[in-house]
Amino acid sequence: MNKNYLIIGNPVEHSLSPKIHNFWFNKNNINATYEKETLSEDKLENLVKRIKEEDISGANITVPFKQKIIPFLDKLSDLAKKTQSVNTLYKKDDLVIGDNTDVYGFSQSILNHNINLKNKDALIIGAGGVVPSVITALEDLSIGKIYIKNRTKEKLLKLKETFINLNSLEWDQETDCNIVINATSLGLKPNDQINLNFDNLKNKIIFYDTIYNPPVTNFLKNAKDKGHVTINGKLMLLLQAQKAFEIWTGINPKIDEKFLNYLND
């Protein structure tokens, strides 16, 4: 029997996830397909129903639904409960469960770059769906202080209910830190710019963009031009996908040279 998996979001056209998971299904001789589907918020409840009825075997959730899906789920993993953010759905014992593999994706991508953030300071730009996972991962990596800024205060206040040690900044405010993380969607479009004065930064630091397509956003380009270390979100994407694939199939797929070459074709 062929199994069906989805990534749902809005927008979702740019997603690499189908290419990733279909490669792994073929590589591991699993009779399954993975597709992308643009959904509106009023279809989230029906998505969960489709998983319960096994019309769909599992799904990944991306912006803007990582929190909005939660009320329709039967159960959350401990990590999804802690972050109040879900990016992976599956069915077990007739329950549709929400899990979070973004925390693993972010923290492991930092470790894979041999970066030590213990007692360092981080600045997060944005307060959207992936941010609770980034904060949790930073805490797991023994970060010192976490500063955060967002265009609207409402989301910041909600985040501070869950993560009481956050230090919020005004949108135009800056601070010295060791890593700056763009967790907004600013960068998906060619003309997107983040208001950050790179000349004010005293030291060479790490700029991490959770966006992976395009591979070099203006945020990363400007940082690289000033001599800073830059990382895009592609490795995080691959690692969170690896963990989701393992949840669905019990197989930990390889991220090897053949796989990476295929993705770059």
SEDRENTOR-162719 format. One record per atom (N, C-alpha, C): chain; atom name; x, z, y. Coordinates in steps of 0.1 Angstrom, whole numbers, always signed. Layout:
<pts>
   unit   site       u       w       v
      A     CA       X       Z       Y
...
</pts>
This chain:
<pts>
   unit   site       u       w       v
      A      N      +8      +0     -12
      A     CA      +0      +0      +0
      A      C      +9      +0     +13
      A      N      +6      -9     +22
      A     CA     +13     -10     +34
      A      C     +10      +1     +44
      A      N     +20      +8     +49
      A     CA     +17     +19     +59
      A      C     +19     +13     +73
      A      N     +11     +18     +82
      A     CA     +12     +14     +96
      A      C     +16     +25    +105
      A      N     +25     +22    +114
      A     CA     +30     +32    +124
      A      C     +29     +25    +138
      A      N     +28     +34    +148
      A     CA     +26     +29    +162
      A      C     +34     +36    +172
      A      N     +38     +30    +183
      A     CA     +41     +37    +195
      A      C     +31     +35    +205
      A      N     +25     +45    +211
      A     CA     +15     +44    +221
      A      C     +19     +49    +234
      A      N     +16     +43    +245
      A     CA     +19     +47    +258
      A      C     +13     +37    +268
      A      N     +17     +39    +281
      A     CA     +12     +30    +291
      A      C     +21     +31    +303
      A      N     +31     +23    +305
      A     CA     +33     +10    +298
      A      C     +41     +12    +285
      A      N     +41      +2    +276
      A     CA     +48      +4    +264
      A      C     +55     -10    +260
      A      N     +53     -20    +268
      A     CA     +58     -33    +265
      A      C     +73     -34    +263
      A      N     +80     -25    +270
      A     CA     +95     -26    +270
      A      C    +101     -18    +258
      A      N     +93     -12    +250
      A     CA     +98      -3    +240
      A      C    +106     -10    +229
      A      N    +117      -4    +225
      A     CA    +126      -8    +215
      A      C    +122      -2    +201
      A      N    +113      +7    +201
      A     CA    +109     +14    +189
      A      C    +105      +6    +177
      A      N     +97      -5    +179
      A     CA     +93     -13    +168
      A      C    +105     -20    +161
      A      N    +115     -24    +169
      A     CA    +127     -31    +164
      A      C    +135     -21    +156
      A      N    +136      -8    +161
      A     CA    +143      +2    +154
      A      C    +137      +6    +141
      A      N    +124      +9    +141
      A     CA    +118     +14    +129
      A      C    +116      +3    +118
      A      N    +113      -9    +123
      A     CA    +111     -20    +113
      A      C    +124     -23    +106
      A      N    +135     -22    +113
      A     CA    +148     -24    +107
      A      C    +150     -14     +96
      A      N    +147      -1     +99
      A     CA    +149     +10     +89
      A      C    +140      +9     +77
      A      N    +127      +4     +80
      A     CA    +118      +2     +69
      A      C    +123      -8     +59
      A      N    +128     -19     +65
      A     CA    +133     -30     +56
      A      C    +146     -26     +49
      A      N    +154     -19     +56
      A     CA    +167     -14     +50
      A      C    +165      -5     +38
      A      N    +154      +3     +39
      A     CA    +151     +13     +29
      A      C    +140      +9     +20
      A      N    +137      -4     +20
      A     CA    +127     -10     +11
      A      C    +113      -2     +11
      A      N    +109      +1     +23
      A     CA     +96      +8     +25
      A      C     +86      -2     +30
      A      N     +75      -2     +24
      A     CA     +64     -11     +27
      A      C     +56      -6     +39
      A      N     +61      -9     +51
      A     CA     +55      -3     +63
      A      C     +58     -12     +75
      A      N     +50     -11     +85
      A     CA     +52     -19     +97
      A      C     +50      -9    +109
      A      N     +57     -12    +120
      A     CA     +56      -4    +132
      A      C     +54     -13    +144
      A      N     +43     -10    +151
      A     CA     +39     -18    +163
      A      C     +37     -10    +175
      A      N     +36     -17    +187
      A     CA     +33     -10    +199
      A      C     +19     -13    +204
      A      N     +13      -2    +210
      A     CA      +0      -4    +214
      A      C      -2      +3    +228
      A      N      -7      -4    +238
      A     CA     -10      +2    +251
      A      C     -24      +8    +250
      A      N     -24     +21    +253
      A     CA     -37     +28    +252
      A      C     -41     +34    +266
      A      N     -54     +36    +268
      A     CA     -58     +43    +279
      A      C     -61     +58    +274
      A      N     -62     +67    +284
      A     CA     -63     +81    +280
      A      C     -76     +84    +272
      A      N     -86     +77    +275
      A     CA     -99     +79    +267
      A      C     -98     +75    +253
      A      N     -87     +69    +248
      A     CA     -86     +64    +234
      A      C     -77     +74    +226
      A      N     -72     +84    +232
      A     CA     -63     +93    +225
      A      C     -70    +100    +214
      A      N     -82    +105    +216
      A     CA     -89    +112    +205
      A      C     -91    +103    +193
      A      N     -94     +90    +196
      A     CA     -96     +80    +185
      A      C     -83     +77    +178
      A      N     -72     +78    +185
      A     CA     -59     +76    +178
      A      C     -57     +87    +168
      A      N     -60     +99    +171
      A     CA     -58    +110    +162
      A      C     -68    +108    +150
      A      N     -80    +104    +152
      A     CA     -90    +101    +142
      A      C     -84     +90    +132
      A      N     -78     +80    +138
      A     CA     -72     +69    +130
      A      C     -61     +74    +120
      A      N     -54     +84    +125
      A     CA     -43     +90    +117
      A      C     -50     +99    +106
      A      N     -60    +106    +109
      A     CA     -67    +114    +100
      A      C     -73    +106     +89
      A      N     -79     +95     +93
      A     CA     -85     +86     +83
      A      C     -75     +76     +76
      A      N     -62     +78     +79
      A     CA     -51     +71     +73
      A      C     -52     +56     +76
      A      N     -58     +52     +86
      A     CA     -57     +38     +91
      A      C     -43     +36     +97
      A      N     -38     +47    +103
      A     CA     -24     +48    +108
      A      C     -17     +59    +101
      A      N      -4     +57     +97
      A     CA      +3     +67     +90
      A      C     +10     +77     +99
      A      N     +13     +73    +111
      A     CA     +20     +81    +120
      A      C     +22     +74    +133
      A      N     +26     +81    +144
      A     CA     +27     +75    +157
      A      C     +37     +82    +165
      A      N     +44     +75    +174
      A     CA     +52     +80    +185
      A      C     +44     +80    +198
      A      N     +46     +90    +206
      A     CA     +39     +91    +219
      A      C     +49     +90    +230
      A      N     +46     +81    +240
      A     CA     +55     +81    +251
      A      C     +47     +82    +264
      A      N     +53     +80    +276
      A     CA     +46     +83    +288
      A      C     +33     +75    +290
      A      N     +23     +80    +295
      A     CA     +22     +94    +301
      A      C     +14    +104    +292
      A      N     +15    +103    +279
      A     CA      +6    +110    +270
      A      C     +12    +121    +262
      A      N     +25    +125    +265
      A     CA     +31    +135    +257
      A      C     +24    +149    +258
      A      N     +18    +152    +269
      A     CA     +10    +164    +270
      A      C      -4    +162    +268
      A      N      -9    +150    +272
      A     CA     -23    +147    +271
      A      C     -29    +146    +257
      A      N     -20    +143    +248
      A     CA     -24    +142    +234
      A      C     -27    +155    +227
      A      N     -21    +166    +233
      A     CA     -22    +179    +226
      A      C     -36    +184    +223
      A      N     -45    +184    +232
      A     CA     -59    +189    +229
      A      C     -66    +183    +217
      A      N     -61    +171    +213
      A     CA     -68    +165    +202
      A      C     -62    +167    +188
      A      N     -50    +174    +188
      A     CA     -43    +176    +176
      A      C     -47    +189    +168
      A      N     -46    +189    +155
      A     CA     -49    +201    +147
      A      C     -39    +212    +148
      A      N     -26    +208    +149
      A     CA     -15    +217    +148
      A      C      -3    +212    +156
      A      N      +5    +221    +161
      A     CA     +18    +217    +167
      A      C     +29    +224    +160
      A      N     +41    +217    +159
      A     CA     +53    +223    +154
      A      C     +57    +234    +164
      A      N     +66    +242    +159
      A     CA     +71    +253    +168
      A      C     +77    +247    +181
      A      N     +85    +236    +179
      A     CA     +92    +230    +191
      A      C     +81    +223    +200
      A      N     +72    +217    +195
      A     CA     +61    +211    +203
      A      C     +53    +221    +210
      A      N     +51    +233    +204
      A     CA     +44    +244    +210
      A      C     +52    +249    +222
      A      N     +65    +251    +219
      A     CA     +74    +257    +229
      A      C     +75    +248    +242
      A      N     +76    +235    +239
      A     CA     +78    +225    +250
      A      C     +65    +220    +256
      A      N     +54    +222    +248
      A     CA     +41    +216    +252
      A      C     +43    +201    +255
      A      N     +51    +195    +246
      A     CA     +54    +181    +247
      A      C     +55    +175    +233
      A      N     +47    +164    +230
      A     CA     +46    +158    +217
      A      C     +51    +144    +218
      A      N     +60    +140    +209
      A     CA     +63    +125    +208
      A      C     +62    +119    +194
      A      N     +58    +128    +184
      A     CA     +57    +123    +171
      A      C     +45    +129    +164
      A      N     +36    +120    +158
      A     CA     +24    +125    +151
      A      C     +25    +121    +136
      A      N     +20    +130    +128
      A     CA     +19    +127    +113
      A      C      +8    +136    +107
      A      N      +4    +132     +95
      A     CA      -7    +139     +88
      A      C      -1    +147     +76
      A      N      -5    +159     +75
      A     CA      -1    +168     +64
      A      C     -12    +177     +61
      A      N     -16    +178     +48
      A     CA     -27    +187     +43
      A      C     -40    +185     +51
      A      N     -43    +172     +54
      A     CA     -55    +168     +61
      A      C     -55    +172     +76
      A      N     -43    +177     +81
      A     CA     -42    +180     +95
      A      C     -33    +170    +102
      A      N     -37    +167    +114
      A     CA     -28    +158    +123
      A      C     -19    +167    +131
      A      N      -6    +166    +129
      A     CA      +4    +175    +135
      A      C     +12    +168    +146
      A      N     +14    +175    +157
      A     CA     +22    +170    +168
      A      C     +36    +176    +167
      A      N     +46    +168    +167
      A     CA     +60    +173    +167
      A      C     +68    +168    +179
      A      N     +80    +173    +180
      A     CA     +89    +169    +192
      A      C    +102    +166    +186
      A      N    +107    +153    +187
      A     CA    +120    +150    +183
      A      C    +129    +146    +195
      A      N    +123    +147    +207
      A     CA    +131    +145    +220
      A      C    +141    +155    +222
      A      N    +139    +168    +219
      A     CA    +149    +178    +221
      A      C    +161    +175    +213
      A      N    +159    +172    +200
      A     CA    +171    +168    +192
      A      C    +178    +156    +197
      A      N    +170    +145    +202
      A     CA    +176    +133    +207
      A      C    +185    +136    +219
      A      N    +180    +144    +228
      A     CA    +188    +147    +240
      A      C    +200    +155    +237
      A      N    +198    +166    +230
      A     CA    +210    +176    +228
      A      C    +220    +169    +219
      A      N    +216    +161    +209
      A     CA    +226    +155    +200
      A      C    +233    +143    +207
      A      N    +226    +137    +217
      A     CA    +233    +126    +225
      A      C    +244    +132    +233
      A      N    +242    +144    +239
      A     CA    +252    +151    +247
      A      C    +264    +155    +237
      A      N    +261    +160    +226
      A     CA    +271    +165    +216
      A      C    +279    +152    +211
      A      N    +272    +141    +209
      A     CA    +279    +129    +204
      A      C    +289    +123    +214
      A      N    +287    +127    +227
      A     CA    +296    +122    +238
      A      C    +307    +133    +240
      A      N    +307    +143    +231
      A     CA    +318    +154    +232
      A      C    +317    +161    +246
      A      N    +305    +163    +250
      A     CA    +303    +170    +263
      A      C    +299    +185    +261
      A      N    +306    +194    +267
      A     CA    +303    +208    +266
      A      C    +297    +213    +279
      A      N    +284    +217    +278
      A     CA    +277    +221    +289
      A      C    +275    +237    +290
      A      N    +282    +244    +282
      A     CA    +281    +258    +282
      A      C    +285    +264    +296
      A      N    +276    +272    +301
      A     CA    +277    +279    +314
      A      C    +279    +269    +326
      A      N    +276    +256    +324
      A     CA    +276    +246    +335
      A      C    +262    +246    +342
      A      N    +261    +238    +353
      A     CA    +249    +237    +360
      A      C    +243    +223    +359
      A      N    +230    +222    +358
      A     CA    +224    +209    +357
      A      C    +213    +207    +368
      A      N    +212    +195    +372
      A     CA    +201    +191    +381
      A      C    +192    +181    +374
      A      N    +179    +184    +373
      A     CA    +170    +174    +367
      A      C    +161    +169    +378
      A      N    +160    +156    +378
      A     CA    +152    +149    +388
      A      C    +139    +144    +381
      A      N    +128    +150    +385
      A     CA    +115    +147    +378
      A      C    +109    +158    +371
      A      N     +96    +157    +367
      A     CA     +90    +168    +360
      A      C     +79    +163    +350
      A      N     +82    +151    +345
      A     CA     +72    +144    +337
      A      C     +74    +148    +322
      A      N     +68    +139    +313
      A     CA     +66    +142    +299
      A      C     +79    +146    +291
      A      N     +90    +140    +295
      A     CA    +102    +144    +287
      A      C    +110    +156    +292
      A      N    +106    +161    +304
      A     CA    +114    +172    +310
      A      C    +114    +185    +302
      A      N    +102    +189    +297
      A     CA    +103    +202    +289
      A      C    +113    +201    +277
      A      N    +114    +189    +271
      A     CA    +124    +187    +260
      A      C    +138    +187    +265
      A      N    +140    +181    +277
      A     CA    +154    +182    +283
      A      C    +158    +196    +286
      A      N    +149    +204    +292
      A     CA    +151    +218    +296
      A      C    +155    +226    +283
      A      N    +146    +224    +273
      A     CA    +149    +231    +260
      A      C    +162    +228    +254
      A      N    +165    +215    +254
      A     CA    +178    +211    +249
      A      C    +190    +216    +257
      A      N    +189    +217    +270
      A     CA    +199    +222    +278
      A      C    +201    +237    +275
      A      N    +190    +244    +273
      A     CA    +191    +259    +270
      A      C    +197    +260    +256
      A      N    +194    +252    +247
      A     CA    +201    +252    +234
      A      C    +216    +250    +235
      A      N    +220    +242    +245
      A     CA    +234    +239    +247
      A      C    +241    +249    +256
      A      N    +234    +260    +258
      A     CA    +239    +272    +266
      A      C    +243    +268    +281
      A      N    +234    +260    +287
      A     CA    +236    +257    +301
      A      C    +236    +269    +309
      A      N    +242    +269    +321
      A     CA    +242    +280    +330
      A      C    +229    +280    +338
      A      N    +229    +273    +350
      A     CA    +217    +272    +358
      A      C    +211    +258    +357
      A      N    +197    +258    +357
      A     CA    +190    +245    +358
      A      C    +183    +244    +371
      A      N    +186    +234    +379
      A     CA    +179    +231    +391
      A      C    +170    +219    +388
      A      N    +159    +218    +395
      A     CA    +149    +207    +393
      A      C    +142    +204    +406
      A      N    +140    +191    +408
      A     CA    +132    +186    +419
      A      C    +123    +175    +415
      A      N    +111    +175    +422
      A     CA    +101    +165    +418
      A      C     +93    +161    +431
      A      N     +88    +149    +431
      A     CA     +81    +145    +444
      A      C     +68    +153    +446
      A      N     +61    +157    +435
      A     CA     +49    +165    +437
      A      C     +52    +179    +432
      A      N     +48    +189    +440
      A     CA     +50    +203    +436
      A      C     +42    +208    +424
      A      N     +31    +202    +423
      A     CA     +21    +207    +412
      A      C     +28    +207    +398
      A      N     +34    +196    +395
      A     CA     +41    +196    +381
      A      C     +52    +206    +380
      A      N     +59    +208    +391
      A     CA     +70    +218    +391
      A      C     +65    +232    +388
      A      N     +54    +235    +395
      A     CA     +48    +249    +393
      A      C     +43    +251    +379
      A      N     +38    +240    +373
      A     CA     +34    +241    +359
      A      C     +45    +243    +349
      A      N     +56    +236    +352
      A     CA     +69    +238    +344
      A      C     +74    +252    +345
      A      N     +73    +258    +357
      A     CA     +79    +271    +359
      A      C     +71    +282    +352
      A      N     +58    +279    +348
      A     CA     +51    +288    +340
      A      C     +57    +289    +326
      A      N     +62    +278    +321
      A     CA     +68    +278    +308
      A      C     +83    +282    +308
      A      N     +90    +277    +318
      A     CA    +104    +279    +319
      A      C    +107    +287    +332
      A      N    +107    +300    +331
      A     CA    +107    +309    +343
      A      C    +121    +309    +350
      A      N    +131    +304    +343
      A     CA    +145    +305    +349
      A      C    +148    +292    +357
      A      N    +139    +283    +359
      A     CA    +142    +271    +367
      A      C    +143    +274    +381
      A      N    +153    +267    +388
      A     CA    +155    +268    +402
      A      C    +150    +255    +409
      A      N    +139    +256    +416
      A     CA    +133    +244    +421
      A      C    +139    +241    +435
      A      N    +141    +228    +438
      A     CA    +146    +223    +450
      A      C    +136    +214    +457
      A      N    +137    +212    +470
      A     CA    +129    +202    +477
      A      C    +133    +188    +473
      A      N    +125    +178    +474
      A     CA    +128    +164    +469
      A      C    +140    +159    +476
      A      N    +143    +162    +489
      A     CA    +154    +157    +496
      A      C    +166    +167    +496
      A      N    +165    +177    +488
      A     CA    +176    +187    +487
      A      C    +185    +184    +476
      A      N    +198    +187    +478
      A     CA    +208    +185    +468
      A      C    +216    +198    +465
      A      N    +223    +198    +454
      A     CA    +231    +209    +450
      A      C    +243    +205    +442
      A      N    +254    +213    +442
      A     CA    +265    +210    +434
      A      C    +262    +213    +419
      A      N    +265    +205    +410
      A     CA    +262    +207    +396
      A      C    +272    +199    +387
      A      N    +271    +200    +374
      A     CA    +280    +193    +365
      A      C    +273    +181    +358
      A      N    +260    +181    +358
      A     CA    +253    +170    +352
      A      C    +240    +168    +360
      A      N    +237    +155    +364
      A     CA    +224    +151    +370
      A      C    +216    +143    +360
      A      N    +204    +146    +358
      A     CA    +196    +139    +348
      A      C    +184    +133    +355
      A      N    +183    +120    +354
      A     CA    +170    +113    +359
      A      C    +160    +113    +348
      A      N    +149    +120    +350
      A     CA    +138    +121    +340
      A      C    +125    +115    +346
      A      N    +127    +107    +357
      A     CA    +116    +100    +363
      A      C    +115     +86    +357
      A      N    +105     +78    +361
      A     CA    +104     +64    +357
      A      C    +111     +55    +368
      A      N    +117     +61    +378
      A     CA    +124     +54    +388
      A      C    +137     +47    +382
      A      N    +136     +35    +381
      A     CA    +147     +28    +374
      A      C    +142     +17    +365
      A      N    +130     +18    +361
      A     CA    +124      +7    +353
      A      C    +123      -6    +360
      A      N    +121      -5    +373
      A     CA    +120     -17    +382
      A      C    +133     -19    +389
      A      N    +137     -32    +391
      A     CA    +150     -35    +396
      A      C    +153     -29    +410
      A      N    +143     -27    +418
      A     CA    +145     -22    +432
      A      C    +144      -7    +433
      A      N    +141      +0    +422
      A     CA    +139     +14    +422
      A      C    +152     +21    +427
      A      N    +150     +31    +436
      A     CA    +162     +39    +440
      A      C    +158     +53    +440
      A      N    +168     +62    +437
      A     CA    +166     +76    +438
      A      C    +174     +81    +450
      A      N    +167     +89    +458
      A     CA    +173     +93    +471
      A      C    +184    +104    +468
      A      N    +196    +100    +466
      A     CA    +207    +110    +463
      A      C    +219    +105    +470
      A      N    +225    +114    +478
      A     CA    +237    +111    +485
      A      C    +249    +113    +477
      A      N    +254    +103    +471
      A     CA    +266    +104    +462
      A      C    +278    +109    +469
      A      N    +279    +106    +482
      A     CA    +291    +110    +490
      A      C    +292    +125    +492
      A      N    +281    +132    +490
      A     CA    +281    +147    +491
      A      C    +287    +154    +479
      A      N    +288    +147    +468
      A     CA    +292    +154    +456
      A      C    +307    +156    +456
      A      N    +311    +169    +454
      A     CA    +325    +172    +455
      A      C    +334    +168    +443
      A      N    +328    +169    +431
      A     CA    +336    +166    +419
      A      C    +330    +154    +412
      A      N    +338    +149    +402
      A     CA    +332    +139    +393
      A      C    +323    +146    +383
      A      N    +311    +141    +382
      A     CA    +302    +147    +373
      A      C    +295    +137    +364
      A      N    +286    +142    +355
      A     CA    +279    +133    +346
      A      C    +265    +129    +351
      A      N    +263    +116    +351
      A     CA    +249    +112    +354
      A      C    +242    +106    +342
      A      N    +231    +112    +338
      A     CA    +224    +108    +326
      A      C    +210    +103    +330
      A      N    +207     +91    +326
      A     CA    +194     +85    +328
      A      C    +186     +84    +315
      A      N    +175     +90    +315
      A     CA    +167     +90    +302
      A      C    +161     +76    +300
      A      N    +161     +67    +310
      A     CA    +157     +53    +309
      A      C    +168     +46    +301
      A      N    +164     +37    +291
      A     CA    +174     +29    +284
      A      C    +172     +14    +286
      A      N    +161     +10    +292
      A     CA    +159      -4    +295
      A      C    +153      -5    +309
      A      N    +161     -10    +319
      A     CA    +174     -16    +318
      A      C    +185      -6    +314
      A      N    +196     -11    +308
      A     CA    +206      -2    +304
      A      C    +214      +4    +315
      A      N    +215      -3    +327
      A     CA    +221      +2    +339
      A      C    +211      +2    +350
      A      N    +206     +14    +353
      A     CA    +197     +15    +365
      A      C    +205     +16    +377
      A      N    +198     +15    +389
      A     CA    +205     +17    +401
      A      C    +212     +31    +402
      A      N    +205     +41    +397
      A     CA    +209     +55    +396
      A      C    +223     +55    +389
      A      N    +225     +48    +378
      A     CA    +237     +48    +370
      A      C    +248     +39    +377
      A      N    +243     +28    +382
      A     CA    +252     +19    +389
      A      C    +259     +26    +401
      A      N    +251     +32    +409
      A     CA    +256     +39    +421
      A      C    +266     +50    +417
      A      N    +263     +57    +406
      A     CA    +272     +68    +402
      A      C    +285     +62    +397
      A      N    +284     +52    +389
      A     CA    +296     +45    +383
      A      C    +305     +40    +394
      A      N    +299     +34    +405
      A     CA    +307     +29    +416
      A      C    +315     +40    +423
      A      N    +310     +52    +422
      A     CA    +317     +64    +428
      A      C    +326     +71    +418
      A      N    +327     +65    +406
      A     CA    +337     +70    +397
      A      C    +332     +81    +388
      A      N    +319     +83    +387
      A     CA    +313     +94    +379
      A      C    +311     +89    +364
      A      N    +309     +98    +355
      A     CA    +306     +94    +341
      A      C    +291     +91    +340
      A      N    +288     +80    +333
      A     CA    +273     +77    +332
      A      C    +269     +75    +318
      A      N    +257     +79    +315
      A     CA    +251     +78    +301
      A      C    +237     +73    +303
      A      N    +233     +63    +296
      A     CA    +218     +59    +296
      A      C    +211     +65    +284
      A      N    +198     +63    +284
      A     CA    +189     +70    +274
      A      C    +189     +63    +260
      A      N    +197     +53    +258
      A     CA    +196     +46    +245
      A      C    +199     +55    +233
      A      N    +210     +63    +234
      A     CA    +214     +71    +222
      A      C    +203     +82    +220
      A      N    +198     +87    +231
      A     CA    +187     +97    +229
      A      C    +175     +90    +222
      A      N    +172     +78    +226
      A     CA    +161     +70    +219
      A      C    +164     +69    +204
      A      N    +176     +65    +201
      A     CA    +179     +62    +187
      A      C    +179     +75    +179
      A      N    +183     +86    +184
      A     CA    +184     +99    +177
      A      C    +170    +105    +175
      A      N    +162    +104    +186
      A     CA    +148    +109    +184
      A      C    +140    +101    +174
      A      N    +143     +88    +174
      A     CA    +137     +79    +164
      A      C    +142     +82    +150
      A      N    +154     +85    +148
      A     CA    +160     +89    +135
      A      C    +153    +101    +130
      A      N    +151    +111    +138
      A     CA    +144    +123    +134
      A      C    +130    +121    +131
      A      N    +123    +112    +138
      A     CA    +109    +109    +136
      A      C    +107    +101    +122
      A      N    +117     +92    +120
      A     CA    +117     +84    +107
      A      C    +118     +94     +95
      A      N    +127    +104     +97
      A     CA    +129    +114     +86
      A      C    +116    +122     +84
      A      N    +109    +126     +95
      A     CA     +97    +133     +93
      A      C     +87    +125     +85
      A      N     +86    +112     +88
      A     CA     +76    +104     +82
      A      C     +79    +100     +67
      A      N     +92     +98     +65
      A     CA     +96     +92     +52
      A      C    +105    +101     +43
      A      N    +111    +112     +49
      A     CA    +120    +120     +41
      A      C    +134    +114     +41
      A      N    +136    +102     +47
      A     CA    +149     +96     +47
      A      C    +155     +97     +61
      A      N    +168    +100     +61
      A     CA    +176    +101     +74
      A      C    +183     +88     +75
      A      N    +178     +78     +83
      A     CA    +184     +65     +84
      A      C    +197     +65     +91
      A      N    +205     +55     +88
      A     CA    +219     +54     +94
      A      C    +218     +47    +107
      A      N    +226     +53    +117
      A     CA    +228     +46    +129
      A      C    +243     +41    +128
      A      N    +244     +29    +122
      A     CA    +257     +24    +120
      A      C    +260     +11    +128
      A      N    +271      +5    +126
      A     CA    +275      -7    +134
      A      C    +266     -19    +131
      A      N    +262     -21    +119
      A     CA    +252     -32    +116
      A      C    +239     -30    +123
      A      N    +234     -18    +123
      A     CA    +222     -15    +130
      A      C    +223     -17    +145
      A      N    +234     -12    +151
      A     CA    +236     -13    +165
      A      C    +238     -28    +169
      A      N    +245     -36    +161
      A     CA    +246     -50    +164
      A      C    +233     -57    +163
      A      N    +224     -53    +154
      A     CA    +211     -59    +153
      A      C    +203     -56    +165
      A      N    +204     -44    +170
      A     CA    +196     -40    +182
      A      C    +201     -48    +195
      A      N    +214     -52    +195
      A     CA    +219     -59    +206
      A      C    +217     -74    +206
      A      N    +212     -79    +195
      A     CA    +210     -93    +193
      A      C    +198     -98    +203
</pts>
